[in-house]
Amino acid sequence: MGKRCDESAENTMTSIVAFSLTFLLCSFPQALMHDPHPLLAERFIKGGGWIEIFFLSLYSAWLVEKIIKSVEPGKIRGVTWTAFSVVFFLQAALGISGFEKFLMTGSLHLPVPALIVAGPLFRGEGYFMPLLLLSTLVFVGPAWCSWLCYIGSWDLLTSRSRRKPVELPRYYNHIRISLLAALVIVTLFLRFSGFSTSIAVFGGAAFGLGGVVVMILFSRKKGVMVHCTTYCPIGLITSLVGKINPFRIRIGKGCIDCLSCIRACRYGALTSNSIRQRRPGLTCTLCGDCVAACKESQIGFYFPGISSVAARKAFLTLVVVFHAVFLGMARL
């Protein structure tokens, strides 16, 4: 009974922390940014931003406790991530239809993750999105690719159409490196060769549509998120730069090699080889689906100096806070 009370008290404290962090992070843009205002409610009702912040904070507090207590946190992550994508693109559709208040700047930008890198390289300006990406990498590592990317949930849904993932060949790693290099080279070529912005926009749109094709043809067939782990250059950047964050997924020495966790991993980070090495592969995004799937409780979150349980709660609190903040302010 005492243990349950302690656990309940800890979960309540986690919710309070999530509420407070969400409220704090949203308060800065609410108070300091005005034209255009990042919070949608403020654009329609003066002072409405504070009401929106309150409800976003409540949502954050509710969601983090629900995920921590759930026996199937992967399903909750999939639903909330998909909901975020729906909200993001619904606002984009309204903006395109003429309701400019639903666009962040009043002008339309292509919602293609690769343009987070290519856009500033081509324009020589506009570094907000790269800085936003970097901030998430500092606090939650590569979890951008499992919680915060506006189209990643599409890849998750298509990959889950196959029950068991197929192990991808090693040359897929060379493909993702080549695609990132090609993106940088082509973008710089377009910029310094004097090509018009319309040509660059067409190229970005074509790359984005190519990603959807990859989801349909490869992710669905392989049961692995091929778009996110192979095609999307941002996936490689988050995998590499995200290592600056100390959160990790660790496999314990008591692992019995049952391989049940492989079915839960849609990022190709858990293979028979990586499990033998007791270390997830580079494509791990800290989604945590494998933690719940491990029947022997040998997979868990790791952060220096604290227990695996505390590390999981700390990570989920941070990533849910970012999710709630993005839900309120991420738009085209």
Phi, psi and chi 1 to 4 in degrees:
 res  aa     phi    psi   chi1   chi2   chi3   chi4
   1 MET       -  -44.1 -173.5   70.5  175.3      -
   2 GLY   -63.3  -37.4      -      -      -      -
   3 LYS   -64.8  -40.1 -176.2  177.6 -179.7 -179.1
   4 ARG   -65.7  -38.4  -73.1 -175.4  179.3  179.1
   5 CYS   -65.4  -41.7  -70.2      -      -      -
   6 ASP   -63.0  -42.1  -69.5  -17.9      -      -
   7 GLU   -66.1  -40.9 -175.1  177.1  -13.3      -
   8 SER   -63.2  -40.9  178.2      -      -      -
   9 ALA   -65.1  -40.0      -      -      -      -
  10 GLU   -65.1  -42.1  -71.9  179.1    4.0      -
  11 ASN   -64.7  -38.2  -69.5  -21.1      -      -
  12 THR   -64.4  -41.9  -60.4      -      -      -
  13 MET   -63.9  -38.7 -178.7   56.4   64.6      -
  14 THR   -61.4  -41.7  -58.9      -      -      -
  15 SER   -63.8  -40.4  -66.6      -      -      -
  16 ILE   -63.6  -41.4  -67.7  172.6      -      -
  17 VAL   -64.2  -43.8  171.2      -      -      -
  18 ALA   -61.6  -44.6      -      -      -      -
  19 PHE   -59.2  -48.4  180.0   97.5      -      -
  20 SER   -64.9  -43.8  -57.8      -      -      -
  21 LEU   -65.7  -42.0  -74.5  175.9      -      -
  22 THR   -62.0  -45.8  -56.1      -      -      -
  23 PHE   -61.9  -42.7 -162.6   93.7      -      -
  24 LEU   -65.3  -48.2 -179.7   64.9      -      -
  25 LEU   -64.0  -37.1  -72.5  176.9      -      -
  26 CYS   -77.4  -22.8  -69.3      -      -      -
  27 SER   -68.8  -33.8  -65.9      -      -      -
  28 PHE   -62.3  -53.9  -75.5  108.5      -      -
  29 PRO   -65.0  -32.0   19.2  -31.0      -      -
  30 GLN   -61.5  -40.3  166.4   68.1   10.1      -
  31 ALA   -85.3  -30.0      -      -      -      -
  32 LEU  -106.0  -25.9  -58.7  175.9      -      -
  33 MET  -105.5  134.8  -60.9  172.9   66.3      -
  34 HIS  -132.0  -31.4  -59.6  -72.5      -      -
  35 ASP  -135.4   97.8 -170.3   23.3      -      -
  36 PRO   -83.2  155.4   32.3  -35.8      -      -
  37 HIS   -78.4  134.0 -155.3  -76.9      -      -
  38 PRO   -71.2  -25.5   24.8  -33.7      -      -
  39 LEU   -91.9  126.7  -73.7  157.9      -      -
  40 LEU   -63.5  -41.5 -164.5   59.9      -      -
  41 ALA   -61.4  -33.9      -      -      -      -
  42 GLU   -67.0  -26.1 -170.9   69.6   28.1      -
  43 ARG   -73.0  -23.6  -62.9 -176.0  179.3 -171.0
  44 PHE  -103.0  -33.9  -69.3   93.2      -      -
  45 ILE  -133.9  124.4  -54.1  171.6      -      -
  46 LYS   -62.5  124.6 -173.6  172.0  178.6   58.8
  47 GLY    87.4   -5.5      -      -      -      -
  48 GLY   -66.4  -22.1      -      -      -      -
  49 GLY   -60.2  -37.4      -      -      -      -
  50 TRP   -67.1  -36.2  -66.9  110.5      -      -
  51 ILE   -65.1  -43.2  -61.2  173.8      -      -
  52 GLU   -61.6  -42.4 -176.9  178.0   -8.5      -
  53 ILE   -61.0  -41.5  -70.5  172.3      -      -
  54 PHE   -60.3  -46.0  176.0   75.4      -      -
  55 PHE   -71.9  -34.2  -78.8  104.1      -      -
  56 LEU   -62.9  -38.7  -74.7  171.2      -      -
  57 SER   -68.1  -40.4  -59.0      -      -      -
  58 LEU   -62.0  -43.3  -81.5 -179.4      -      -
  59 TYR   -60.5  -43.5  167.9   70.8      -      -
  60 SER   -61.0  -45.5  178.2      -      -      -
  61 ALA   -63.8  -42.1      -      -      -      -
  62 TRP   -66.7  -44.1  167.4   80.7      -      -
  63 LEU   -67.7  -42.6 -179.8   58.2      -      -
  64 VAL   -64.8  -38.4   72.0      -      -      -
  65 GLU   -69.3  -39.5 -176.8  170.5    1.8      -
  66 LYS   -62.4  -42.6 -172.5  173.2 -178.9   64.1
  67 ILE   -68.4  -43.8  -69.8  179.0      -      -
  68 ILE   -60.5  -38.3  -72.5  173.3      -      -
  69 LYS   -85.5  -15.0  -66.3  166.4   63.8  175.4
  70 SER   -75.0  146.2  174.6      -      -      -
  71 VAL   -86.5  -12.8  -65.0      -      -      -
  72 GLU  -130.0   65.9  -65.9 -176.8  -53.4      -
  73 PRO   -63.2  -25.0   23.4  -34.2      -      -
  74 GLY   -62.7  -36.0      -      -      -      -
  75 LYS   -67.9  -40.3  -72.9 -173.1  176.5 -179.1
  76 ILE   -65.9  -42.5  -60.6  176.3      -      -
  77 ARG   -59.8  -43.5 -179.3 -179.0   67.0   88.0
  78 GLY   -62.4  -42.0      -      -      -      -
  79 VAL   -67.7  -47.6  170.4      -      -      -
  80 THR   -67.6  -36.3   53.5      -      -      -
  81 TRP   -66.8  -41.6 -167.0   16.0      -      -
  82 THR   -64.5  -40.3  -58.8      -      -      -
  83 ALA   -61.5  -40.2      -      -      -      -
  84 PHE   -60.7  -43.7  165.4   70.9      -      -
  85 SER   -63.0  -40.5 -179.1      -      -      -
  86 VAL   -63.1  -45.7  169.4      -      -      -
  87 VAL   -61.9  -43.2  170.5      -      -      -
  88 PHE   -59.8  -49.6 -179.7   88.6      -      -
  89 PHE   -79.5  -24.3  -77.8   99.9      -      -
  90 LEU   -65.3  -42.6  178.3   59.9      -      -
  91 GLN   -63.9  -38.0  -68.8 -178.2   86.5      -
  92 ALA   -63.4  -42.9      -      -      -      -
  93 ALA   -62.8  -41.2      -      -      -      -
  94 LEU   -65.4  -38.6  -70.2  169.4      -      -
  95 GLY   -64.5  -42.7      -      -      -      -
  96 ILE   -64.8  -32.4  -66.7  170.8      -      -
  97 SER   -73.9   -5.0  -60.0      -      -      -
  98 GLY   117.3   -7.8      -      -      -      -
  99 PHE   -89.0   83.1  -60.5   94.8      -      -
 100 GLU   -64.8  -19.6  -66.4 -174.7   -2.9      -
 101 LYS   -63.1  -21.0  -73.7 -174.6  177.8 -179.3
 102 PHE   -83.5   -2.4  -72.4   92.7      -      -
 103 LEU  -100.9  144.7  -60.6  176.9      -      -
 104 MET   -60.8  -44.9  177.0   60.5   80.0      -
 105 THR  -112.0   -1.9   61.5      -      -      -
 106 GLY    87.6   -2.9      -      -      -      -
 107 SER  -128.5  155.3   57.3      -      -      -
 108 LEU   -93.0  137.4 -175.3   63.9      -      -
 109 HIS  -126.6  147.2  -59.3  -84.9      -      -
 110 LEU   -68.3  130.1  -72.1  175.8      -      -
 111 PRO   -85.0   59.9   32.4  -35.3      -      -
 112 VAL  -114.7  117.7  178.9      -      -      -
 113 PRO   -53.3  -36.0  -28.5   36.1      -      -
 114 ALA   -59.8  -24.8      -      -      -      -
 115 LEU   -75.4   -9.1  -62.5 -172.8      -      -
 116 ILE   -60.1  -33.8  -65.4  174.8      -      -
 117 VAL   -93.0  -48.4  172.3      -      -      -
 118 ALA   -67.9  -36.6      -      -      -      -
 119 GLY   -57.8  -57.0      -      -      -      -
 120 PRO   -62.7  -33.6  -25.3   35.5      -      -
 121 LEU   -64.2  -39.4  -77.9  177.7      -      -
 122 PHE   -74.6  -42.4 -179.8   77.7      -      -
 123 ARG   -84.2  -26.3  -64.3 -170.5  -58.2  -94.8
 124 GLY    76.4   15.2      -      -      -      -
 125 GLU  -160.6  179.4   60.6 -179.4    7.2      -
 126 GLY    78.1   64.4      -      -      -      -
 127 TYR  -101.2   14.9  -63.5  100.7      -      -
 128 PHE   -62.1  -49.6  172.8   76.1      -      -
 129 MET   -65.3  -42.6  -78.1  -56.9  -63.6      -
 130 PRO   -60.2  -38.2  -27.0   35.5      -      -
 131 LEU   -69.1  -36.9  -70.5  174.2      -      -
 132 LEU   -64.1  -43.4 -177.3   63.7      -      -
 133 LEU   -61.0  -44.7  173.9   63.2      -      -
 134 LEU   -61.6  -38.8 -179.5   60.4      -      -
 135 SER   -63.6  -38.5   68.9      -      -      -
 136 THR   -69.4  -34.7   64.1      -      -      -
 137 LEU   -65.5  -34.8  -64.9  179.2      -      -
 138 VAL   -66.4  -42.5  169.5      -      -      -
 139 PHE   -92.0  -37.0  -72.9   99.6      -      -
 140 VAL  -128.6   15.7  -66.4      -      -      -
 141 GLY    59.3 -140.4      -      -      -      -
 142 PRO   -77.0   13.0   28.8  -35.5      -      -
 143 ALA   -67.6   -9.2      -      -      -      -
 144 TRP   -50.8  -39.7  167.1  -78.0      -      -
 145 CYS   -80.9   -4.4  -67.3      -      -      -
 146 SER  -124.7   -1.8   54.7      -      -      -
 147 TRP  -138.4  -32.6  -80.7   88.8      -      -
 148 LEU  -117.6  -16.6  -53.8  172.1      -      -
 149 CYS   -71.0  135.2  175.0      -      -      -
 150 TYR   -75.7  -13.4   31.2   82.7      -      -
 151 ILE  -120.5   -2.6   67.8  170.1      -      -
 152 GLY   -61.2  -31.5      -      -      -      -
 153 SER   -63.5  -28.0   61.5      -      -      -
 154 TRP   -61.4  -43.9  -55.4    1.7      -      -
 155 ASP   -65.6  -37.4 -153.2   18.2      -      -
 156 LEU   -62.3  -45.0  177.2   63.9      -      -
 157 LEU   -63.3  -42.9  -69.1  173.3      -      -
 158 THR   -69.1  -37.6   53.4      -      -      -
 159 SER   -68.4  -31.4   67.9      -      -      -
 160 ARG   -75.0   -4.1  -78.3 -179.2  173.0  174.9
 161 SER   -69.9  -18.5   62.3      -      -      -
 162 ARG  -104.7  132.4 -178.2 -174.1  176.4   96.4
 163 ARG   -65.8  -45.6 -173.9  175.6 -179.4 -176.0
 164 LYS  -118.7  127.6 -175.6  178.0  179.5 -179.3
 165 PRO   -65.7  150.7  -16.3   29.5      -      -
 166 VAL  -100.5  135.9  174.1      -      -      -
 167 GLU   -68.5  126.4 -173.2  171.1  -26.3      -
 168 LEU   -79.1  144.3  -61.3  179.0      -      -
 169 PRO   -62.7  156.4  -19.4   31.3      -      -
 170 ARG   -64.4  -27.7  -71.3 -173.1  177.9 -179.0
 171 TYR   -67.6  -12.2   67.3   78.7      -      -
 172 TYR   -62.0  -31.5  -87.8   59.6      -      -
 173 ASN   -64.0  -37.8  -69.4  -35.5      -      -
 174 HIS   -69.2  -32.8  -59.8  -61.3      -      -
 175 ILE   -63.6  -45.4  -67.3  175.1      -      -
 176 ARG   -66.6  -36.0   68.0 -165.6  -51.3 -132.4
 177 ILE   -66.6  -43.4  -65.6  171.5      -      -
 178 SER   -63.8  -39.2  -59.3      -      -      -
 179 LEU   -66.7  -39.6  -75.2  171.2      -      -
 180 LEU   -64.8  -44.5  175.3   58.5      -      -
 181 ALA   -62.6  -42.2      -      -      -      -
 182 ALA   -63.8  -40.1      -      -      -      -
 183 LEU   -59.5  -46.7  176.1   73.1      -      -
 184 VAL   -65.3  -45.9  172.9      -      -      -
 185 ILE   -64.6  -47.2  -67.7  170.4      -      -
 186 VAL   -64.5  -41.4  170.3      -      -      -
 187 THR   -62.1  -46.5  -59.5      -      -      -
 188 LEU   -65.9  -35.4  -67.9  175.6      -      -
 189 PHE   -63.2  -45.0  172.5   76.7      -      -
 190 LEU   -62.4  -38.4  -68.7  174.6      -      -
 191 ARG   -67.9  -50.7  174.7 -176.4  175.5 -177.6
 192 PHE   -84.6   -8.5  -67.8  110.4      -      -
 193 SER   -92.6   -1.6  -63.0      -      -      -
 194 GLY    81.1   19.6      -      -      -      -
 195 PHE   -67.9  148.4  -77.5   87.4      -      -
 196 SER   -71.1  161.2   66.1      -      -      -
 197 THR   -62.7  -34.6  -58.8      -      -      -
 198 SER   -62.1  -36.7   59.4      -      -      -
 199 ILE   -65.6  -42.5  -64.1  -64.5      -      -
 200 ALA   -64.8  -40.4      -      -      -      -
 201 VAL   -64.2  -41.7  169.4      -      -      -
 202 PHE   -60.8  -43.4  177.6   81.3      -      -
 203 GLY   -63.0  -40.5      -      -      -      -
 204 GLY   -64.2  -41.4      -      -      -      -
 205 ALA   -64.6  -40.4      -      -      -      -
 206 ALA   -64.2  -39.6      -      -      -      -
 207 PHE   -64.7  -41.6 -169.3   86.7      -      -
 208 GLY   -63.5  -43.5      -      -      -      -
 209 LEU   -65.4  -34.3  -70.7  174.2      -      -
 210 GLY   -61.0  -35.3      -      -      -      -
 211 GLY   -64.6  -39.4      -      -      -      -
 212 VAL   -64.2  -39.6  175.3      -      -      -
 213 VAL   -62.7  -41.0  172.1      -      -      -
 214 VAL   -60.8  -42.3  168.3      -      -      -
 215 MET   -58.5  -47.3  -64.9  178.5 -162.7      -
 216 ILE   -69.6  -42.1  -64.1  171.4      -      -
 217 LEU   -86.2  -35.8  -64.7 -177.5      -      -
 218 PHE  -109.6  -48.0  -65.8   95.4      -      -
 219 SER   -61.6  -42.4  -62.4      -      -      -
 220 ARG   -65.0  -37.9 -176.1  174.3   58.0   84.4
 221 LYS   -76.1  -39.4 -179.3  179.4  179.2 -180.0
 222 LYS   -86.4  -22.9  -59.6  -69.2 -173.7 -179.1
 223 GLY    76.3   11.8      -      -      -      -
 224 VAL  -122.6  147.5  178.1      -      -      -
 225 MET   -77.2   77.0  -62.3  168.4   65.1      -
 226 VAL   -63.5  -37.0  178.0      -      -      -
 227 HIS   -59.3  -49.5  168.9  -89.2      -      -
 228 CYS   -72.4  -33.9  -65.7      -      -      -
 229 THR   -96.1  -13.1   61.6      -      -      -
 230 THR  -130.2  -46.3  -55.8      -      -      -
 231 TYR   -83.7  -42.0 -176.5   80.5      -      -
 232 CYS   -78.1  119.8  179.9      -      -      -
 233 PRO   -62.7  -29.9  -21.5   33.2      -      -
 234 ILE   -64.1  -31.3  -61.9  -59.8      -      -
 235 GLY   -59.5  -42.2      -      -      -      -
 236 LEU   -68.5  -40.8  178.1   56.7      -      -
 237 ILE   -62.6  -44.7  -68.4  172.8      -      -
 238 THR   -66.6  -35.2   58.9      -      -      -
 239 SER   -63.9  -40.3  -65.9      -      -      -
 240 LEU   -82.9  -55.6  -64.3  173.9      -      -
 241 VAL   -69.4  -29.0 -177.0      -      -      -
 242 GLY   -62.3  -13.7      -      -      -      -
 243 LYS   -68.1  -12.9  -64.6  -60.5 -178.2 -175.5
 244 ILE   -68.4  -19.8   61.9  177.2      -      -
 245 ASN   -84.1  135.8  179.5  -84.7      -      -
 246 PRO   -79.7  -10.2   26.2  -32.7      -      -
 247 PHE   -65.4  138.6  -79.4  109.5      -      -
 248 ARG  -143.1  162.4  -62.2  -74.0 -173.0  -86.1
 249 ILE  -103.2  126.8  -68.6  -69.9      -      -
 250 ARG  -118.1  144.3  -71.2  -75.7  174.7   87.3
 251 ILE  -107.5  123.7  -57.4  174.8      -      -
 252 GLY   -73.4  162.4      -      -      -      -
 253 LYS   -67.8  -19.6  -65.0 -179.6  179.7  178.7
 254 GLY   -83.9    6.5      -      -      -      -
 255 CYS   -57.9  132.5  172.5      -      -      -
 256 ILE  -100.7   11.2   60.7  173.2      -      -
 257 ASP    58.0   39.7  -62.6  -45.1      -      -
 258 CYS   -76.6  -18.4   68.2      -      -      -
 259 LEU    66.3   15.4  -52.2 -177.2      -      -
 260 SER   -66.5  -25.9   61.2      -      -      -
 261 CYS   -68.8  -23.7   55.7      -      -      -
 262 ILE   -61.2  -36.7  -68.8  179.8      -      -
 263 ARG   -65.2  -28.4  -69.7 -171.2  177.0 -175.7
 264 ALA   -82.6  -22.9      -      -      -      -
 265 CYS   -88.4  114.7 -178.7      -      -      -
 266 ARG  -100.3    5.9  -62.0  -65.8  170.7  171.9
 267 TYR  -104.2    4.8  -70.8   90.2      -      -
 268 GLY    68.4   16.9      -      -      -      -
 269 ALA   -84.8  -19.4      -      -      -      -
 270 LEU  -113.6  111.7  -70.6  175.3      -      -
 271 THR  -126.3  171.6   62.7      -      -      -
 272 SER   -58.9  -35.3   55.0      -      -      -
 273 ASN   -71.0  -45.8 -175.8   51.7      -      -
 274 SER   -66.6  -31.5   64.6      -      -      -
 275 ILE   -70.4  -38.7  -68.4  172.3      -      -
 276 ARG   -62.0  -35.0  -78.3 -165.1  -63.0  -90.0
 277 GLN   -81.3   -5.9  -65.8  178.3  -10.0      -
 278 ARG    59.1   40.1  -60.0  -67.6 -174.3  -99.0
 279 ARG  -156.4  123.7 -176.5  175.9   61.4 -174.7
 280 PRO   -61.3  155.1  -21.2   32.9      -      -
 281 GLY   -74.1  177.9      -      -      -      -
 282 LEU   -61.0  -28.2 -179.4   63.6      -      -
 283 THR   -80.2    4.7   53.7      -      -      -
 284 CYS   -62.5  129.5  175.7      -      -      -
 285 THR  -111.5   13.2   65.6      -      -      -
 286 LEU    60.8   29.7  -56.9  177.3      -      -
 287 CYS   -64.5  -28.3   73.1      -      -      -
 288 GLY    83.4    2.6      -      -      -      -
 289 ASP   -61.4  -33.1  -68.5   -3.7      -      -
 290 CYS   -70.5  -27.1   58.0      -      -      -
 291 VAL   -62.7  -45.8  176.1      -      -      -
 292 ALA   -71.6  -26.5      -      -      -      -
 293 ALA   -79.0  -20.9      -      -      -      -
 294 CYS   -73.6  114.0 -178.0      -      -      -
 295 LYS   -72.8  -21.7  -61.1  174.1 -177.6  178.4
 296 GLU   -98.5    3.8  -57.7  -64.1  -37.7      -
 297 SER    55.2   41.5  -60.3      -      -      -
 298 GLN  -102.9   -1.1  -72.0  -61.1  -50.1      -
 299 ILE  -116.0  133.0  -57.9 -179.9      -      -
 300 GLY  -159.3  171.5      -      -      -      -
 301 PHE   -77.4  150.2  -78.9   87.0      -      -
 302 TYR  -131.4  136.0  167.3   82.4      -      -
 303 PHE  -145.7  133.5 -170.8   91.1      -      -
 304 PRO   -54.4  127.6  -24.4   33.5      -      -
 305 GLY    91.4   -5.0      -      -      -      -
 306 ILE  -130.8  166.3   60.8  177.2      -      -
 307 SER   -72.8  166.0   68.6      -      -      -
 308 SER   -64.0  -38.2  176.4      -      -      -
 309 VAL   -64.8  -45.2  172.6      -      -      -
 310 ALA   -65.9  -37.8      -      -      -      -
 311 ALA   -63.8  -40.9      -      -      -      -
 312 ARG   -63.3  -45.3  179.1  174.6 -178.8  -96.6
 313 LYS   -64.6  -41.1  -71.5 -175.6  176.8 -178.9
 314 ALA   -64.1  -44.6      -      -      -      -
 315 PHE   -64.7  -47.9  174.4   80.5      -      -
 316 LEU   -62.0  -36.4  -72.4  174.8      -      -
 317 THR   -61.5  -47.2  -59.9      -      -      -
 318 LEU   -65.2  -45.6  -73.2  172.8      -      -
 319 VAL   -71.0  -34.2   78.4      -      -      -
 320 VAL   -68.3  -37.7  165.0      -      -      -
 321 VAL   -61.2  -46.8  166.1      -      -      -
 322 PHE   -61.1  -41.3  -89.3  102.8      -      -
 323 HIS   -59.3  -45.9  163.8   74.8      -      -
 324 ALA   -66.3  -41.8      -      -      -      -
 325 VAL   -64.0  -43.9  172.3      -      -      -
 326 PHE   -64.2  -37.5  -82.0   32.9      -      -
 327 LEU   -59.5  -36.5 -175.1   63.2      -      -
 328 GLY   -81.7  -28.5      -      -      -      -
 329 MET  -124.4  -10.1  -68.2 -169.7  -77.0      -
 330 ALA   -81.9  116.5      -      -      -      -
 331 ARG  -157.0  167.6   61.0 -176.8   60.2   90.1
 332 LEU   -71.1      -  -65.5  179.3      -      -
